[in-house]
Amino acid sequence: MTTTTLNMAKCARASSKNLPISTKHSVVLSKHLRYRSVAFAKAFLADVVAMKQAVPFSRFNTDMGHKKGRMASGRYPLKAAAEFLTLVKSAEANASAKGLNTASLKIMQLIANKASIPFTGGRNRGATKRTHLDIVVQEMSAAKPKKEKKTEKK
């Protein structure tokens, strides 16, 4: 696994705690969106919420059906995608408030952790699902244009 050093002057962070979404869906979404641009993430998550595009599940995919296109197994995790969309927009707003260029933001860290599970009332005391989400976006510098090599024709 490679580790990247973050320049915190060019980073913005957002987090959500105790969200009532599936941790497994969150892990799959995190893996799919990590190291992608914020613009891609917002468009992709909006399509997932509208059920226009499925999320490819390469993990936690036992007995899961295939989807159309080049994807193997996939699903539409609507609740998780809606929470991720809110989180990405929050990180983008934090970057804007910090003075970063929001057009060139890239998701550098997107972590989903299982939160402590509170017991609910009722006859059988069933537990509910809870997830913590953390995101760090970084402003990426524009790629330097390549120098053209001069060739002399004789």
N, CA and C atoms as an extended XYZ file, in Angstrom:
462
Properties=species:S:1:pos:R:3:atomname:S:1:resname:S:1:resid:I:1 pbc="F F F"
N         0.839       -1.169        0.000 N   MET     1
C         0.000        0.000        0.000 CA  MET     1
C         0.888        1.237        0.000 C   MET     1
N         0.576        2.161       -0.846 N   THR     2
C         1.363        3.380       -0.907 CA  THR     2
C         0.720        4.443       -0.023 C   THR     2
N         1.558        5.201        0.612 N   THR     3
C         1.046        6.297        1.423 CA  THR     3
C         1.406        7.599        0.740 C   THR     3
N         0.475        8.512        0.755 N   THR     4
C         0.723        9.809        0.159 CA  THR     4
C         0.781       10.847        1.263 C   THR     4
N         1.719       11.754        1.132 N   THR     5
C         1.806       12.825        2.110 CA  THR     5
C         0.895       13.946        1.661 C   THR     5
N         0.135       14.475        2.588 N   LEU     6
C        -0.821       15.519        2.286 CA  LEU     6
C        -0.260       16.864        2.701 C   LEU     6
N        -0.391       17.826        1.832 N   ASN     7
C        -0.057       19.203        2.155 CA  ASN     7
C        -1.323       19.816        2.761 C   ASN     7
N        -1.360       19.926        4.084 N   MET     8
C        -2.593       20.333        4.749 CA  MET     8
C        -2.995       21.767        4.421 C   MET     8
N        -2.089       22.557        3.870 N   ALA     9
C        -2.462       23.907        3.444 CA  ALA     9
C        -3.362       23.865        2.210 C   ALA     9
N        -3.275       22.775        1.444 N   LYS    10
C        -4.090       22.628        0.238 CA  LYS    10
C        -5.182       21.575        0.413 C   LYS    10
N        -5.487       21.231        1.653 N   CYS    11
C        -6.482       20.197        1.927 CA  CYS    11
C        -7.662       20.769        2.700 C   CYS    11
N        -8.783       20.103        2.549 N   ALA    12
C        -9.971       20.409        3.339 CA  ALA    12
C       -10.550       19.081        3.808 C   ALA    12
N       -11.207       19.111        4.952 N   ARG    13
C       -11.670       17.880        5.574 CA  ARG    13
C       -13.137       18.028        5.973 C   ARG    13
N       -13.843       16.921        5.974 N   ALA    14
C       -15.214       16.876        6.479 CA  ALA    14
C       -15.440       15.489        7.061 C   ALA    14
N       -16.341       15.395        8.023 N   SER    15
C       -16.639       14.091        8.613 CA  SER    15
C       -18.089       14.049        9.052 C   SER    15
N       -18.618       12.855        9.087 N   SER    16
C       -19.972       12.604        9.581 CA  SER    16
C       -19.888       11.420       10.528 C   SER    16
N       -20.543       11.543       11.644 N   LYS    17
C       -20.488       10.483       12.652 CA  LYS    17
C       -21.876        9.902       12.881 C   LYS    17
N       -21.904        8.630       13.212 N   ASN    18
C       -23.129        7.912       13.584 CA  ASN    18
C       -24.224        8.000       12.527 C   ASN    18
N       -23.852        7.781       11.278 N   LEU    19
C       -24.841        7.785       10.209 CA  LEU    19
C       -25.562        6.445       10.164 C   LEU    19
N       -26.883        6.442        9.958 N   PRO    20
C       -27.621        5.174        9.934 CA  PRO    20
C       -27.568        4.506        8.559 C   PRO    20
N       -26.351        4.209        8.084 N   ILE    21
C       -26.169        3.559        6.788 CA  ILE    21
C       -25.305        2.316        6.969 C   ILE    21
N       -25.354        1.454        5.977 N   SER    22
C       -24.606        0.208        6.018 CA  SER    22
C       -23.106        0.474        5.903 C   SER    22
N       -22.337       -0.126        6.795 N   THR    23
C       -20.884        0.029        6.745 CA  THR    23
C       -20.313       -0.676        5.518 C   THR    23
N       -20.893       -1.804        5.137 N   LYS    24
C       -20.396       -2.519        3.962 CA  LYS    24
C       -20.620       -1.706        2.687 C   LYS    24
N       -21.789       -1.100        2.550 N   HIS    25
C       -22.029       -0.239        1.393 CA  HIS    25
C       -21.079        0.948        1.399 C   HIS    25
N       -20.799        1.479        2.578 N   SER    26
C       -19.904        2.629        2.698 CA  SER    26
C       -18.477        2.268        2.308 C   SER    26
N       -18.030        1.084        2.670 N   VAL    27
C       -16.683        0.636        2.319 CA  VAL    27
C       -16.552        0.510        0.801 C   VAL    27
N       -17.571       -0.047        0.151 N   VAL    28
C       -17.529       -0.220       -1.302 CA  VAL    28
C       -17.551        1.138       -2.005 C   VAL    28
N       -18.410        2.045       -1.545 N   LEU    29
C       -18.459        3.382       -2.134 CA  LEU    29
C       -17.145        4.129       -1.921 C   LEU    29
N       -16.561        3.988       -0.740 N   SER    30
C       -15.289        4.653       -0.454 CA  SER    30
C       -14.203        4.177       -1.406 C   SER    30
N       -14.143        2.883       -1.629 N   LYS    31
C       -13.122        2.324       -2.516 CA  LYS    31
C       -13.306        2.816       -3.949 C   LYS    31
N       -14.568        2.967       -4.368 N   HIS    32
C       -14.837        3.390       -5.738 CA  HIS    32
C       -14.531        4.873       -5.954 C   HIS    32
N       -14.714        5.706       -4.925 N   LEU    33
C       -14.557        7.149       -5.087 CA  LEU    33
C       -13.176        7.675       -4.699 C   LEU    33
N       -12.397        6.887       -3.979 N   ARG    34
C       -11.092        7.351       -3.520 CA  ARG    34
C       -10.175        7.636       -4.710 C   ARG    34
N        -9.428        8.737       -4.636 N   TYR    35
C        -8.497        9.204       -5.667 CA  TYR    35
C        -9.210        9.641       -6.949 C   TYR    35
N       -10.477       10.010       -6.841 N   ARG    36
C       -11.224       10.558       -7.978 CA  ARG    36
C       -11.461       12.042       -7.731 C   ARG    36
N       -11.859       12.744       -8.752 N   SER    37
C       -12.132       14.173       -8.597 CA  SER    37
C       -13.482       14.361       -7.904 C   SER    37
N       -13.650       15.521       -7.292 N   VAL    38
C       -14.896       15.830       -6.597 CA  VAL    38
C       -16.034       15.958       -7.603 C   VAL    38
N       -15.757       16.496       -8.786 N   ALA    39
C       -16.782       16.623       -9.819 CA  ALA    39
C       -17.297       15.245      -10.241 C   ALA    39
N       -16.385       14.291      -10.423 N   PHE    40
C       -16.796       12.930      -10.759 CA  PHE    40
C       -17.640       12.328       -9.650 C   PHE    40
N       -17.202       12.515       -8.408 N   ALA    41
C       -17.908       11.930       -7.265 CA  ALA    41
C       -19.323       12.477       -7.156 C   ALA    41
N       -19.485       13.785       -7.334 N   LYS    42
C       -20.820       14.379       -7.232 CA  LYS    42
C       -21.731       13.871       -8.346 C   LYS    42
N       -21.227       13.791       -9.565 N   ALA    43
C       -22.038       13.296      -10.685 CA  ALA    43
C       -22.382       11.825      -10.508 C   ALA    43
N       -21.405       11.026      -10.083 N   PHE    44
C       -21.628        9.594       -9.893 CA  PHE    44
C       -22.658        9.340       -8.791 C   PHE    44
N       -22.513       10.024       -7.654 N   LEU    45
C       -23.432        9.817       -6.543 CA  LEU    45
C       -24.840       10.293       -6.884 C   LEU    45
N       -24.955       11.373       -7.652 N   ALA    46
C       -26.278       11.826       -8.087 CA  ALA    46
C       -26.926       10.784       -8.993 C   ALA    46
N       -26.126       10.146       -9.861 N   ASP    47
C       -26.657        9.090      -10.725 CA  ASP    47
C       -27.066        7.859       -9.924 C   ASP    47
N       -26.322        7.540       -8.872 N   VAL    48
C       -26.676        6.389       -8.036 CA  VAL    48
C       -27.991        6.660       -7.299 C   VAL    48
N       -28.145        7.870       -6.763 N   VAL    49
C       -29.383        8.213       -6.057 CA  VAL    49
C       -30.574        8.175       -7.009 C   VAL    49
N       -30.361        8.588       -8.271 N   ALA    50
C       -31.425        8.558       -9.273 CA  ALA    50
C       -31.578        7.174       -9.911 C   ALA    50
N       -30.781        6.211       -9.476 N   MET    51
C       -30.781        4.839       -9.984 CA  MET    51
C       -30.497        4.771      -11.483 C   MET    51
N       -29.605        5.640      -11.953 N   LYS    52
C       -29.179        5.611      -13.346 CA  LYS    52
C       -27.891        4.822      -13.518 C   LYS    52
N       -27.102        4.733      -12.438 N   GLN    53
C       -25.819        4.037      -12.508 CA  GLN    53
C       -25.635        3.233      -11.231 C   GLN    53
N       -25.193        1.992      -11.376 N   ALA    54
C       -24.992        1.123      -10.220 CA  ALA    54
C       -23.553        1.238       -9.720 C   ALA    54
N       -23.374        0.888       -8.460 N   VAL    55
C       -22.043        0.882       -7.856 CA  VAL    55
C       -21.465       -0.520       -8.015 C   VAL    55
N       -20.277       -0.671       -8.595 N   PRO    56
C       -19.690       -2.005       -8.731 CA  PRO    56
C       -19.230       -2.536       -7.373 C   PRO    56
N       -19.690       -3.719       -7.033 N   PHE    57
C       -19.326       -4.353       -5.770 CA  PHE    57
C       -18.287       -5.418       -6.071 C   PHE    57
N       -17.027       -5.153       -5.720 N   SER    58
C       -15.998       -6.169       -5.874 CA  SER    58
C       -15.780       -6.902       -4.559 C   SER    58
N       -16.406       -6.400       -3.495 N   ARG    59
C       -16.321       -7.003       -2.180 CA  ARG    59
C       -17.741       -7.055       -1.624 C   ARG    59
N       -18.017       -7.955       -0.718 N   PHE    60
C       -19.366       -8.119       -0.150 CA  PHE    60
C       -20.383       -8.379       -1.261 C   PHE    60
N       -20.054       -9.269       -2.198 N   ASN    61
C       -20.928       -9.487       -3.342 CA  ASN    61
C       -21.442      -10.919       -3.462 C   ASN    61
N       -21.572      -11.614       -2.359 N   THR    62
C       -22.083      -12.975       -2.397 CA  THR    62
C       -23.550      -12.967       -2.799 C   THR    62
N       -23.905      -13.797       -3.752 N   ASP    63
C       -25.277      -13.938       -4.252 CA  ASP    63
C       -25.849      -12.621       -4.758 C   ASP    63
N       -25.033      -11.821       -5.414 N   MET    64
C       -25.483      -10.537       -5.930 CA  MET    64
C       -25.591      -10.622       -7.443 C   MET    64
N       -26.647      -10.055       -7.993 N   GLY    65
C       -26.883      -10.114       -9.422 CA  GLY    65
C       -25.997       -9.171      -10.202 C   GLY    65
N       -25.844       -9.471      -11.494 N   HIS    66
C       -25.047       -8.631      -12.375 CA  HIS    66
C       -25.891       -7.479      -12.898 C   HIS    66
N       -25.221       -6.417      -13.311 N   LYS    67
C       -25.904       -5.250      -13.861 CA  LYS    67
C       -25.537       -5.101      -15.334 C   LYS    67
N       -26.282       -4.252      -16.026 N   LYS    68
C       -26.038       -4.035      -17.447 CA  LYS    68
C       -24.692       -3.365      -17.661 C   LYS    68
N       -24.120       -3.613      -18.824 N   GLY    69
C       -22.856       -2.969      -19.170 CA  GLY    69
C       -21.665       -3.829      -18.820 C   GLY    69
N       -20.553       -3.175      -18.592 N   ARG    70
C       -19.302       -3.882      -18.345 CA  ARG    70
C       -19.119       -4.265      -16.887 C   ARG    70
N       -20.106       -3.981      -16.064 N   MET    71
C       -20.007       -4.252      -14.633 CA  MET    71
C       -20.390       -5.706      -14.352 C   MET    71
N       -19.757       -6.285      -13.379 N   ALA    72
C       -20.152       -7.625      -12.958 CA  ALA    72
C       -21.269       -7.479      -11.928 C   ALA    72
N       -20.967       -7.601      -10.656 N   SER    73
C       -22.001       -7.468       -9.640 CA  SER    73
C       -22.071       -6.022       -9.161 C   SER    73
N       -23.279       -5.572       -8.870 N   GLY    74
C       -23.450       -4.193       -8.437 CA  GLY    74
C       -24.789       -3.986       -7.768 C   GLY    74
N       -24.932       -2.830       -7.125 N   ARG    75
C       -26.168       -2.460       -6.442 CA  ARG    75
C       -26.346       -0.956       -6.482 C   ARG    75
N       -27.484       -0.524       -5.961 N   TYR    76
C       -27.806        0.884       -5.829 CA  TYR    76
C       -27.975        1.218       -4.350 C   TYR    76
N       -26.900        1.477       -3.619 N   PRO    77
C       -27.030        1.820       -2.196 CA  PRO    77
C       -27.498        3.273       -2.027 C   PRO    77
N       -28.817        3.472       -2.046 N   LEU    78
C       -29.386        4.819       -2.102 CA  LEU    78
C       -29.092        5.636       -0.854 C   LEU    78
N       -29.312        5.060        0.336 N   LYS    79
C       -29.086        5.824        1.569 CA  LYS    79
C       -27.622        6.205        1.722 C   LYS    79
N       -26.742        5.261        1.458 N   ALA    80
C       -25.310        5.536        1.595 CA  ALA    80
C       -24.864        6.568        0.562 C   ALA    80
N       -25.357        6.470       -0.667 N   ALA    81
C       -24.964        7.418       -1.708 CA  ALA    81
C       -25.443        8.827       -1.366 C   ALA    81
N       -26.625        8.944       -0.795 N   ALA    82
C       -27.135       10.268       -0.409 CA  ALA    82
C       -26.278       10.878        0.693 C   ALA    82
N       -25.856       10.080        1.666 N   GLU    83
C       -24.996       10.587        2.746 CA  GLU    83
C       -23.607       10.947        2.221 C   GLU    83
N       -23.081       10.148        1.300 N   PHE    84
C       -21.776       10.448        0.700 CA  PHE    84
C       -21.844       11.747       -0.104 C   PHE    84
N       -22.954       11.957       -0.821 N   LEU    85
C       -23.113       13.180       -1.600 CA  LEU    85
C       -23.120       14.400       -0.687 C   LEU    85
N       -23.812       14.301        0.440 N   THR    86
C       -23.818       15.390        1.417 CA  THR    86
C       -22.410       15.643        1.954 C   THR    86
N       -21.671       14.580        2.230 N   LEU    87
C       -20.317       14.699        2.764 CA  LEU    87
C       -19.357       15.333        1.750 C   LEU    87
N       -19.463       14.931        0.482 N   VAL    88
C       -18.588       15.487       -0.560 CA  VAL    88
C       -18.879       16.972       -0.758 C   VAL    88
N       -20.155       17.334       -0.748 N   LYS    89
C       -20.516       18.751       -0.878 CA  LYS    89
C       -20.016       19.557        0.313 C   LYS    89
N       -20.049       18.973        1.502 N   SER    90
C       -19.553       19.646        2.697 CA  SER    90
C       -18.045       19.865        2.612 C   SER    90
N       -17.316       18.863        2.148 N   ALA    91
C       -15.870       19.003        1.992 CA  ALA    91
C       -15.539       20.055        0.937 C   ALA    91
N       -16.321       20.096       -0.124 N   GLU    92
C       -16.114       21.108       -1.162 CA  GLU    92
C       -16.379       22.509       -0.613 C   GLU    92
N       -17.414       22.667        0.201 N   ALA    93
C       -17.706       23.961        0.814 CA  ALA    93
C       -16.601       24.369        1.784 C   ALA    93
N       -16.054       23.406        2.529 N   ASN    94
C       -14.939       23.699        3.436 CA  ASN    94
C       -13.702       24.146        2.650 C   ASN    94
N       -13.471       23.526        1.501 N   ALA    95
C       -12.337       23.910        0.666 CA  ALA    95
C       -12.543       25.317        0.104 C   ALA    95
N       -13.762       25.623       -0.273 N   SER    96
C       -14.068       26.951       -0.786 CA  SER    96
C       -13.877       28.015        0.289 C   SER    96
N       -14.298       27.707        1.510 N   ALA    97
C       -14.123       28.645        2.618 CA  ALA    97
C       -12.647       28.840        2.958 C   ALA    97
N       -11.840       27.828        2.675 N   LYS    98
C       -10.402       27.909        2.935 CA  LYS    98
C        -9.663       28.640        1.813 C   LYS    98
N       -10.368       28.915        0.710 N   GLY    99
C        -9.764       29.639       -0.405 CA  GLY    99
C        -9.144       28.741       -1.455 C   GLY    99
N        -9.507       27.479       -1.485 N   LEU   100
C        -8.953       26.558       -2.476 CA  LEU   100
C        -9.781       26.590       -3.754 C   LEU   100
N        -9.183       26.198       -4.857 N   ASN   101
C        -9.877       26.122       -6.137 CA  ASN   101
C       -10.734       24.856       -6.148 C   ASN   101
N       -12.053       25.022       -6.143 N   THR   102
C       -12.937       23.858       -6.044 CA  THR   102
C       -13.024       23.075       -7.345 C   THR   102
N       -12.576       23.646       -8.444 N   ALA   103
C       -12.626       22.937       -9.719 CA  ALA   103
C       -11.546       21.862       -9.824 C   ALA   103
N       -10.502       21.959       -9.008 N   SER   104
C        -9.399       20.998       -9.121 CA  SER   104
C        -9.223       20.189       -7.843 C   SER   104
N       -10.316       19.858       -7.173 N   LEU   105
C       -10.225       19.072       -5.941 CA  LEU   105
C       -10.237       17.583       -6.253 C   LEU   105
N        -9.438       16.854       -5.504 N   LYS   106
C        -9.354       15.402       -5.657 CA  LYS   106
C        -9.524       14.773       -4.283 C   LYS   106
N       -10.260       13.679       -4.213 N   ILE   107
C       -10.481       12.981       -2.949 CA  ILE   107
C        -9.236       12.157       -2.639 C   ILE   107
N        -8.549       12.513       -1.564 N   MET   108
C        -7.319       11.813       -1.208 CA  MET   108
C        -7.559       10.743       -0.151 C   MET   108
N        -8.461       11.007        0.766 N   GLN   109
C        -8.818       10.015        1.784 CA  GLN   109
C       -10.325        9.960        1.889 C   GLN   109
N       -10.862        8.763        1.918 N   LEU   110
C       -12.289        8.557        2.126 CA  LEU   110
C       -12.411        7.268        2.917 C   LEU   110
N       -12.741        7.413        4.203 N   ILE   111
C       -12.681        6.290        5.123 CA  ILE   111
C       -14.053        6.046        5.733 C   ILE   111
N       -14.473        4.800        5.734 N   ALA   112
C       -15.720        4.397        6.370 CA  ALA   112
C       -15.390        3.428        7.501 C   ALA   112
N       -15.796        3.776        8.710 N   ASN   113
C       -15.559        2.934        9.880 CA  ASN   113
C       -16.880        2.561       10.540 C   ASN   113
N       -16.888        1.408       11.139 N   LYS   114
C       -18.074        0.982       11.867 CA  LYS   114
C       -18.129        1.725       13.198 C   LYS   114
N       -19.285        2.296       13.499 N   ALA   115
C       -19.471        3.037       14.741 CA  ALA   115
C       -20.042        2.104       15.802 C   ALA   115
N       -20.070        2.570       17.032 N   SER   116
C       -20.675        1.767       18.082 CA  SER   116
C       -22.172        1.671       17.826 C   SER   116
N       -22.738        0.519       18.109 N   ILE   117
C       -24.127        0.250       17.767 CA  ILE   117
C       -24.995        0.413       19.014 C   ILE   117
N       -25.901        1.384       19.024 N   PRO   118
C       -26.783        1.520       20.182 CA  PRO   118
C       -27.899        0.484       20.113 C   PRO   118
N       -28.306        0.003       21.262 N   PHE   119
C       -29.435       -0.918       21.298 CA  PHE   119
C       -30.720       -0.118       21.209 C   PHE   119
N       -31.648       -0.649       20.448 N   THR   120
C       -32.937        0.001       20.332 CA  THR   120
C       -33.920       -0.690       21.264 C   THR   120
N       -34.994       -0.012       21.568 N   GLY   121
C       -36.013       -0.619       22.424 CA  GLY   121
C       -36.802       -1.660       21.656 C   GLY   121
N       -37.690       -2.287       22.344 N   GLY   122
C       -38.530       -3.281       21.685 CA  GLY   122
C       -38.362       -4.638       22.311 C   GLY   122
N       -39.115       -5.548       21.787 N   ARG   123
C       -39.210       -6.868       22.400 CA  ARG   123
C       -37.875       -7.610       22.347 C   ARG   123
N       -37.200       -7.595       21.188 N   ASN   124
C       -35.986       -8.401       21.040 CA  ASN   124
C       -34.704       -7.584       21.112 C   ASN   124
N       -34.805       -6.317       21.395 N   ARG   125
C       -33.656       -5.424       21.521 CA  ARG   125
C       -32.732       -5.536       20.312 C   ARG   125
N       -33.261       -5.322       19.121 N   GLY   126
C       -32.461       -5.390       17.903 CA  GLY   126
C       -31.535       -4.195       17.794 C   GLY   126
N       -30.404       -4.396       17.203 N   ALA   127
C       -29.425       -3.321       17.039 CA  ALA   127
C       -29.645       -2.631       15.695 C   ALA   127
N       -29.195       -1.407       15.582 N   THR   128
C       -29.275       -0.677       14.327 CA  THR   128
C       -27.868       -0.495       13.774 C   THR   128
N       -27.788       -0.067       12.526 N   LYS   129
C       -26.477        0.091       11.899 CA  LYS   129
C       -26.010        1.533       12.021 C   LYS   129
N       -24.704        1.700       12.202 N   ARG   130
C       -24.108        3.030       12.342 CA  ARG   130
C       -22.730        3.027       11.672 C   ARG   130
N       -22.406        4.155       11.029 N   THR   131
C       -21.132        4.278       10.310 CA  THR   131
C       -20.565        5.683       10.509 C   THR   131
N       -19.233        5.762       10.656 N   HIS   132
C       -18.517        7.032       10.654 CA  HIS   132
C       -17.884        7.213        9.269 C   HIS   132
N       -17.938        8.438        8.731 N   LEU   133
C       -17.298        8.742        7.447 CA  LEU   133
C       -16.356        9.923        7.617 C   LEU   133
N       -15.183        9.832        7.015 N   ASP   134
C       -14.208       10.922        6.992 CA  ASP   134
C       -13.717       11.103        5.563 C   ASP   134
N       -13.570       12.359        5.147 N   ILE   135
C       -13.086       12.650        3.799 CA  ILE   135
C       -12.062       13.773        3.875 C   ILE   135
N       -11.018       13.648        3.052 N   VAL   136
C       -10.020       14.707        2.894 CA  VAL   136
C        -9.873       14.940        1.398 C   VAL   136
N       -10.085       16.194        0.983 N   VAL   137
C        -9.899       16.563       -0.420 CA  VAL   137
C        -8.692       17.483       -0.520 C   VAL   137
N        -7.990       17.379       -1.616 N   GLN   138
C        -6.782       18.182       -1.815 CA  GLN   138
C        -6.865       18.890       -3.159 C   GLN   138
N        -6.413       20.135       -3.165 N   GLU   139
C        -6.350       20.905       -4.406 CA  GLU   139
C        -5.161       20.411       -5.207 C   GLU   139
N        -5.429       20.018       -6.427 N   MET   140
C        -4.372       19.506       -7.288 CA  MET   140
C        -3.908       20.624       -8.205 C   MET   140
N        -2.610       20.740       -8.361 N   SER   141
C        -2.078       21.766       -9.253 CA  SER   141
C        -2.293       21.318      -10.693 C   SER   141
N        -2.411       22.273      -11.565 N   ALA   142
C        -2.593       21.966      -12.974 CA  ALA   142
C        -1.338       21.292      -13.510 C   ALA   142
N        -1.543       20.362      -14.398 N   ALA   143
C        -0.405       19.651      -14.975 CA  ALA   143
C         0.423       20.609      -15.815 C   ALA   143
N         1.722       20.495      -15.678 N   LYS   144
C         2.607       21.358      -16.449 CA  LYS   144
C         2.570       20.934      -17.912 C   LYS   144
N         2.507       21.890      -18.807 N   PRO   145
C         2.511       21.515      -20.227 CA  PRO   145
C         3.865       20.925      -20.614 C   PRO   145
N         3.799       19.930      -21.460 N   LYS   146
C         5.033       19.273      -21.892 CA  LYS   146
C         5.777       20.175      -22.870 C   LYS   146
N         7.084       20.196      -22.717 N   LYS   147
C         7.909       20.984      -23.621 CA  LYS   147
C         8.028       20.242      -24.948 C   LYS   147
N         7.846       21.002      -25.988 N   GLU   148
C         7.966       20.392      -27.302 CA  GLU   148
C         9.437       20.330      -27.692 C   GLU   148
N         9.817       19.218      -28.213 N   LYS   149
C        11.195       19.060      -28.662 CA  LYS   149
C        11.342       19.676      -30.048 C   LYS   149
N        12.355       20.441      -30.177 N   LYS   150
C        12.597       21.049      -31.485 CA  LYS   150
C        13.398       20.079      -32.326 C   LYS   150
N        12.885       19.846      -33.482 N   THR   151
C        13.600       18.967      -34.407 CA  THR   151
C        14.042       19.806      -35.598 C   THR   151
N        15.257       19.644      -35.926 N   GLU   152
C        15.795       20.376      -37.062 CA  GLU   152
C        15.675       19.524      -38.306 C   GLU   152
N        15.120       20.137      -39.333 N   LYS   153
C        15.009       19.426      -40.606 CA  LYS   153
C        16.136       19.910      -41.515 C   LYS   153
N        16.787       18.963      -42.129 N   LYS   154
C        17.902       19.302      -43.005 CA  LYS   154
C        17.529       19.075      -44.428 C   LYS   154
